[in-house]
Amino acid sequence: LLKSIPQVNHAYHLYPILLPKEIDRDKFIANMRHCGIGLQVHYGLVHIHPYYVFEGYTDSTPIADDFSARVVSLPIFPDLTDDEQAYVVESLRKFINE
């Protein structure tokens, strides 16, 4: 779609992935950071945000809870080289296949 609209460019802002259920996200993040790869966890659950809790929105949402516990954002930015991308993918595959 973006290629069909000439005035639109990708922002290269986030590249989220959903980890398999058997992968511990905290261990995954620690391992990737040990390899020199910075990961982020973006967009926490709305129903646990202090404002919404204050307003009384506290209902659990099992699908969102599961997604939130397993999603991480890989590094992405315009100056990321092909070699750096390959290193991120290789490191990710090593950890997931262990």
OpenMM code with the backbone's topology and positions (N, CA, C; nanometers):
from openmm import Vec3, app, unit

residues = "LEU LEU LYS SER ILE PRO GLN VAL ASN HIS ALA TYR HIS LEU TYR PRO ILE LEU LEU PRO LYS GLU ILE ASP ARG ASP LYS PHE ILE ALA ASN MET ARG HIS CYS GLY ILE GLY LEU GLN VAL HIS TYR GLY LEU VAL HIS ILE HIS PRO TYR TYR VAL PHE GLU GLY TYR THR ASP SER THR PRO ILE ALA ASP ASP PHE SER ALA ARG VAL VAL SER LEU PRO ILE PHE PRO ASP LEU THR ASP ASP GLU GLN ALA TYR VAL VAL GLU SER LEU ARG LYS PHE ILE ASN GLU".split()
positions = [
    Vec3(0.0834, -0.1201, 0.0000),
    Vec3(0.0000, 0.0000, 0.0000),
    Vec3(0.0871, 0.1255, 0.0000),
    Vec3(0.1898, 0.1290, 0.0857),
    Vec3(0.2714, 0.2511, 0.0933),
    Vec3(0.3436, 0.2799, -0.0377),
    Vec3(0.3857, 0.1760, -0.1083),
    Vec3(0.4551, 0.1991, -0.2351),
    Vec3(0.3613, 0.2565, -0.3404),
    Vec3(0.2310, 0.2333, -0.3246),
    Vec3(0.1372, 0.2845, -0.4239),
    Vec3(0.1009, 0.4312, -0.4000),
    Vec3(0.1455, 0.4882, -0.2888),
    Vec3(0.1176, 0.6280, -0.2574),
    Vec3(0.2516, 0.7013, -0.2542),
    Vec3(0.2875, 0.7713, -0.3622),
    Vec3(0.4226, 0.8286, -0.3727),
    Vec3(0.4592, 0.9284, -0.2633),
    Vec3(0.3651, 1.0004, -0.2063),
    Vec3(0.3978, 1.1024, -0.1068),
    Vec3(0.4107, 1.0457, 0.0348),
    Vec3(0.3947, 0.9132, 0.0507),
    Vec3(0.4021, 0.8512, 0.1827),
    Vec3(0.5327, 0.7727, 0.1951),
    Vec3(0.6028, 0.7945, 0.3053),
    Vec3(0.7253, 0.7210, 0.3337),
    Vec3(0.7108, 0.6497, 0.4669),
    Vec3(0.7709, 0.5320, 0.4765),
    Vec3(0.7702, 0.4575, 0.6021),
    Vec3(0.8522, 0.5348, 0.7049),
    Vec3(0.8046, 0.5403, 0.8277),
    Vec3(0.8750, 0.6138, 0.9324),
    Vec3(0.9879, 0.5326, 0.9958),
    Vec3(0.9914, 0.4014, 0.9720),
    Vec3(1.0916, 0.3141, 1.0343),
    Vec3(1.0973, 0.3410, 1.1840),
    Vec3(0.9816, 0.3429, 1.2456),
    Vec3(0.9713, 0.3786, 1.3869),
    Vec3(0.9739, 0.2570, 1.4779),
    Vec3(0.8906, 0.1576, 1.4509),
    Vec3(0.8836, 0.0382, 1.5345),
    Vec3(0.8799, -0.0872, 1.4481),
    Vec3(0.9406, -0.1943, 1.4994),
    Vec3(0.9336, -0.3237, 1.4340),
    Vec3(0.9009, -0.4265, 1.5415),
    Vec3(0.7726, -0.4368, 1.5784),
    Vec3(0.7353, -0.5292, 1.6853),
    Vec3(0.7305, -0.6740, 1.6354),
    Vec3(0.7680, -0.7654, 1.7255),
    Vec3(0.7518, -0.9081, 1.6990),
    Vec3(0.6819, -0.9705, 1.8186),
    Vec3(0.6127, -1.0798, 1.7938),
    Vec3(0.5437, -1.1533, 1.9000),
    Vec3(0.6233, -1.2798, 1.9263),
    Vec3(0.6775, -1.2914, 2.0462),
    Vec3(0.7571, -1.4081, 2.0817),
    Vec3(0.6688, -1.5303, 2.1012),
    Vec3(0.7221, -1.6486, 2.0720),
    Vec3(0.6470, -1.7714, 2.1008),
    Vec3(0.6157, -1.7797, 2.2506),
    Vec3(0.5082, -1.8474, 2.2844),
    Vec3(0.4650, -1.8554, 2.4246),
    Vec3(0.5698, -1.9159, 2.5164),
    Vec3(0.6510, -2.0072, 2.4642),
    Vec3(0.7493, -2.0744, 2.5501),
    Vec3(0.8735, -1.9894, 2.5787),
    Vec3(0.8861, -1.8750, 2.5165),
    Vec3(1.0017, -1.7871, 2.5377),
    Vec3(0.9717, -1.6887, 2.6508),
    Vec3(1.0610, -1.6826, 2.7486),
    Vec3(1.0491, -1.5847, 2.8568),
    Vec3(1.0992, -1.4503, 2.8030),
    Vec3(1.0097, -1.3534, 2.7949),
    Vec3(1.0449, -1.2252, 2.7345),
    Vec3(1.1598, -1.1558, 2.8070),
    Vec3(1.1595, -1.1575, 2.9394),
    Vec3(1.2660, -1.0894, 3.0139),
    Vec3(1.4026, -1.1525, 2.9856),
    Vec3(1.4078, -1.2859, 2.9786),
    Vec3(1.5333, -1.3539, 2.9456),
    Vec3(1.5746, -1.3213, 2.8019),
    Vec3(1.4768, -1.3169, 2.7126),
    Vec3(1.5048, -1.2845, 2.5732),
    Vec3(1.5651, -1.1454, 2.5619),
    Vec3(1.5040, -1.0487, 2.6276),
    Vec3(1.5541, -0.9108, 2.6235),
    Vec3(1.6947, -0.9042, 2.6825),
    Vec3(1.7164, -0.9718, 2.7971),
    Vec3(1.8490, -0.9710, 2.8598),
    Vec3(1.9529, -1.0333, 2.7674),
    Vec3(1.9189, -1.1426, 2.7019),
    Vec3(2.0112, -1.2092, 2.6110),
    Vec3(2.0452, -1.1201, 2.4925),
    Vec3(1.9436, -1.0577, 2.4350),
    Vec3(1.9670, -0.9710, 2.3194),
    Vec3(2.0512, -0.8496, 2.3601),
    Vec3(2.0250, -0.7947, 2.4759),
    Vec3(2.1048, -0.6808, 2.5228),
    Vec3(2.2489, -0.7234, 2.5500),
    Vec3(2.2667, -0.8461, 2.5988),
    Vec3(2.4016, -0.9001, 2.6186),
    Vec3(2.4772, -0.9067, 2.4849),
    Vec3(2.4030, -0.9286, 2.3768),
    Vec3(2.4609, -0.9318, 2.2420),
    Vec3(2.4760, -0.7914, 2.1835),
    Vec3(2.4416, -0.6888, 2.2612),
    Vec3(2.4544, -0.5509, 2.2140),
    Vec3(2.3361, -0.5016, 2.1340),
    Vec3(2.2231, -0.5705, 2.1466),
    Vec3(2.1032, -0.5342, 2.0705),
    Vec3(1.9999, -0.4775, 2.1670),
    Vec3(1.9652, -0.3519, 2.1480),
    Vec3(1.8665, -0.2879, 2.2339),
    Vec3(1.7254, -0.3172, 2.1856),
    Vec3(1.6450, -0.3711, 2.2740),
    Vec3(1.5042, -0.3970, 2.2453),
    Vec3(1.4198, -0.3086, 2.3349),
    Vec3(1.2961, -0.2905, 2.2955),
    Vec3(1.2029, -0.2110, 2.3751),
    Vec3(1.0714, -0.2867, 2.3903),
    Vec3(1.0019, -0.2526, 2.4950),
    Vec3(0.8637, -0.2963, 2.5119),
    Vec3(0.7805, -0.1699, 2.5016),
    Vec3(0.6937, -0.1663, 2.4022),
    Vec3(0.6123, -0.0476, 2.3784),
    Vec3(0.4662, -0.0730, 2.4115),
    Vec3(0.3995, 0.0352, 2.4421),
    Vec3(0.2544, 0.0352, 2.4541),
    Vec3(0.2024, -0.0679, 2.5525),
    Vec3(0.2169, -0.0361, 2.6788),
    Vec3(0.1632, -0.1220, 2.7839),
    Vec3(0.0116, -0.1290, 2.7795),
    Vec3(-0.0404, -0.2174, 2.8589),
    Vec3(-0.1847, -0.2385, 2.8624),
    Vec3(-0.2578, -0.1144, 2.9131),
    Vec3(-0.3592, -0.0752, 2.8430),
    Vec3(-0.4348, 0.0445, 2.8805),
    Vec3(-0.5051, 0.0243, 3.0142),
    Vec3(-0.5610, -0.0936, 3.0367),
    Vec3(-0.6408, -0.1125, 3.1581),
    Vec3(-0.5586, -0.1146, 3.2864),
    Vec3(-0.4242, -0.1143, 3.2768),
    Vec3(-0.3431, -0.1033, 3.3987),
    Vec3(-0.2727, 0.0317, 3.4083),
    Vec3(-0.2942, 0.1182, 3.3111),
    Vec3(-0.2391, 0.2531, 3.3159),
    Vec3(-0.3067, 0.3275, 3.4317),
    Vec3(-0.2286, 0.3992, 3.5127),
    Vec3(-0.2863, 0.4645, 3.6318),
    Vec3(-0.4116, 0.5488, 3.6043),
    Vec3(-0.4155, 0.6196, 3.4935),
    Vec3(-0.5325, 0.7031, 3.4650),
    Vec3(-0.6576, 0.6181, 3.4526),
    Vec3(-0.6488, 0.5093, 3.3787),
    Vec3(-0.7663, 0.4261, 3.3562),
    Vec3(-0.8046, 0.3473, 3.4805),
    Vec3(-0.7068, 0.3069, 3.5595),
    Vec3(-0.7385, 0.2413, 3.6863),
    Vec3(-0.8137, 0.3392, 3.7747),
    Vec3(-0.7662, 0.4637, 3.7797),
    Vec3(-0.8324, 0.5681, 3.8580),
    Vec3(-0.9774, 0.5864, 3.8125),
    Vec3(-0.9996, 0.5774, 3.6816),
    Vec3(-1.1344, 0.5938, 3.6268),
    Vec3(-1.2192, 0.4671, 3.6390),
    Vec3(-1.1590, 0.3588, 3.6890),
    Vec3(-1.2357, 0.2369, 3.7131),
    Vec3(-1.2275, 0.1321, 3.6030),
    Vec3(-1.1440, 0.1530, 3.5018),
    Vec3(-1.1275, 0.0546, 3.3949),
    Vec3(-1.0232, -0.0478, 3.4362),
    Vec3(-1.0642, -0.1519, 3.5016),
    Vec3(-0.9684, -0.2503, 3.5525),
    Vec3(-0.9936, -0.3905, 3.4994),
    Vec3(-1.0872, -0.4064, 3.4078),
    Vec3(-1.1172, -0.5393, 3.3567),
    Vec3(-0.9970, -0.5976, 3.2842),
    Vec3(-0.9685, -0.7231, 3.3147),
    Vec3(-0.8617, -0.7940, 3.2462),
    Vec3(-0.9064, -0.8300, 3.1051),
    Vec3(-0.8127, -0.8306, 3.0154),
    Vec3(-0.8402, -0.8671, 2.8763),
    Vec3(-0.7402, -0.9765, 2.8380),
    Vec3(-0.7793, -1.1031, 2.8427),
    Vec3(-0.6841, -1.2136, 2.8254),
    Vec3(-0.6013, -1.2074, 2.6969),
    Vec3(-0.6607, -1.1707, 2.5864),
    Vec3(-0.5857, -1.1667, 2.4613),
    Vec3(-0.4834, -1.0534, 2.4650),
    Vec3(-0.5254, -0.9366, 2.5108),
    Vec3(-0.4329, -0.8234, 2.5214),
    Vec3(-0.3246, -0.8515, 2.6254),
    Vec3(-0.3612, -0.9158, 2.7359),
    Vec3(-0.2632, -0.9499, 2.8390),
    Vec3(-0.1551, -1.0420, 2.7812),
    Vec3(-0.1978, -1.1430, 2.7067),
    Vec3(-0.1044, -1.2374, 2.6465),
    Vec3(-0.0145, -1.1669, 2.5451),
    Vec3(-0.0734, -1.0865, 2.4597),
    Vec3(0.0041, -1.0132, 2.3595),
    Vec3(0.1065, -0.9220, 2.4267),
    Vec3(0.0630, -0.8486, 2.5258),
    Vec3(0.1496, -0.7540, 2.5939),
    Vec3(0.2674, -0.8227, 2.6613),
    Vec3(0.2475, -0.9441, 2.7103),
    Vec3(0.3541, -1.0183, 2.7781),
    Vec3(0.4562, -1.0756, 2.6803),
    Vec3(0.4234, -1.0800, 2.5514),
    Vec3(0.5101, -1.1468, 2.4534),
    Vec3(0.5660, -1.0563, 2.3450),
    Vec3(0.5246, -0.9318, 2.3384),
    Vec3(0.5682, -0.8456, 2.2288),
    Vec3(0.6932, -0.7671, 2.2682),
    Vec3(0.7850, -0.7541, 2.1731),
    Vec3(0.9025, -0.6677, 2.1865),
    Vec3(0.9218, -0.5964, 2.0538),
    Vec3(0.9875, -0.4830, 2.0586),
    Vec3(1.0187, -0.4093, 1.9364),
    Vec3(1.1673, -0.4213, 1.9069),
    Vec3(1.1979, -0.4708, 1.7881),
    Vec3(1.3365, -0.4819, 1.7432),
    Vec3(1.3867, -0.3448, 1.7001),
    Vec3(1.5192, -0.3266, 1.7018),
    Vec3(1.5727, -0.1983, 1.6568),
    Vec3(1.5437, -0.1762, 1.5082),
    Vec3(1.5003, -0.0566, 1.4773),
    Vec3(1.4781, -0.0182, 1.3378),
    Vec3(1.4981, 0.1323, 1.3264),
    Vec3(1.5810, 0.1713, 1.2328),
    Vec3(1.6042, 0.3120, 1.2059),
    Vec3(1.6719, 0.3215, 1.0696),
    Vec3(1.6620, 0.4341, 1.0039),
    Vec3(1.7117, 0.4444, 0.8655),
    Vec3(1.8587, 0.4096, 0.8471),
    Vec3(1.9436, 0.4339, 0.9467),
    Vec3(2.0866, 0.4076, 0.9316),
    Vec3(2.1280, 0.2657, 0.9705),
    Vec3(2.0334, 0.1797, 1.0048),
    Vec3(2.0634, 0.0404, 1.0390),
    Vec3(2.1164, -0.0298, 0.9135),
    Vec3(2.2373, -0.0797, 0.9221),
    Vec3(2.2990, -0.1401, 0.8036),
    Vec3(2.2462, -0.2817, 0.7800),
    Vec3(2.2706, -0.3326, 0.6614),
    Vec3(2.2324, -0.4706, 0.6294),
    Vec3(2.3031, -0.5691, 0.7225),
    Vec3(2.4300, -0.5442, 0.7518),
    Vec3(2.5042, -0.6317, 0.8430),
    Vec3(2.4452, -0.6285, 0.9836),
    Vec3(2.4061, -0.5110, 1.0299),
    Vec3(2.3434, -0.4999, 1.1621),
    Vec3(2.2089, -0.5711, 1.1647),
    Vec3(2.1317, -0.5582, 1.0579),
    Vec3(2.0038, -0.6290, 1.0489),
    Vec3(2.0262, -0.7797, 1.0541),
    Vec3(2.1245, -0.8267, 0.9799),
    Vec3(2.1542, -0.9704, 0.9780),
    Vec3(2.1961, -1.0183, 1.1169),
    Vec3(2.2730, -0.9364, 1.1882),
    Vec3(2.3163, -0.9720, 1.3237),
    Vec3(2.1962, -0.9831, 1.4187),
    Vec3(2.1029, -0.8894, 1.4074),
    Vec3(1.9821, -0.8940, 1.4908),
    Vec3(1.9046, -1.0230, 1.4617),
    Vec3(1.8836, -1.0536, 1.3357),
    Vec3(1.8081, -1.1735, 1.2972),
    Vec3(1.8803, -1.2992, 1.3440),
    Vec3(2.0114, -1.3049, 1.3238),
    Vec3(2.0896, -1.4218, 1.3654),
    Vec3(2.0817, -1.4407, 1.5172),
    Vec3(2.0942, -1.3340, 1.5927),
    Vec3(2.0871, -1.3412, 1.7389),
    Vec3(1.9493, -1.3847, 1.7846),
    Vec3(1.8473, -1.3322, 1.7205),
    Vec3(1.7091, -1.3682, 1.7538),
    Vec3(1.6860, -1.5170, 1.7282),
    Vec3(1.7290, -1.5655, 1.6128),
    Vec3(1.7110, -1.7073, 1.5787),
    Vec3(1.7852, -1.7984, 1.6751),
    Vec3(1.9068, -1.7607, 1.7126),
    Vec3(1.9846, -1.8433, 1.8063),
    Vec3(1.9107, -1.8598, 1.9380),
    Vec3(1.8595, -1.7504, 1.9902),
    Vec3(1.7914, -1.7570, 2.1194),
    Vec3(1.6627, -1.8376, 2.1096),
    Vec3(1.5853, -1.8152, 2.0078),
    Vec3(1.4560, -1.8838, 1.9940),
    Vec3(1.4754, -2.0328, 1.9681),
    Vec3(1.5819, -2.0696, 1.8976),
    Vec3(1.6045, -2.2103, 1.8662),
    Vec3(1.6818, -2.2859, 1.9718),
    Vec3(1.7225, -2.2220, 2.0811),
    Vec3(1.7973, -2.2903, 2.1881),
    Vec3(1.7099, -2.3907, 2.2596),
] * unit.nanometer
topology = app.Topology()
chain = topology.addChain("A")
for resn in residues:
    res = topology.addResidue(resn, chain)
    for name in ("N", "CA", "C"):
        topology.addAtom(name, app.Element.getBySymbol(name[0]), res)
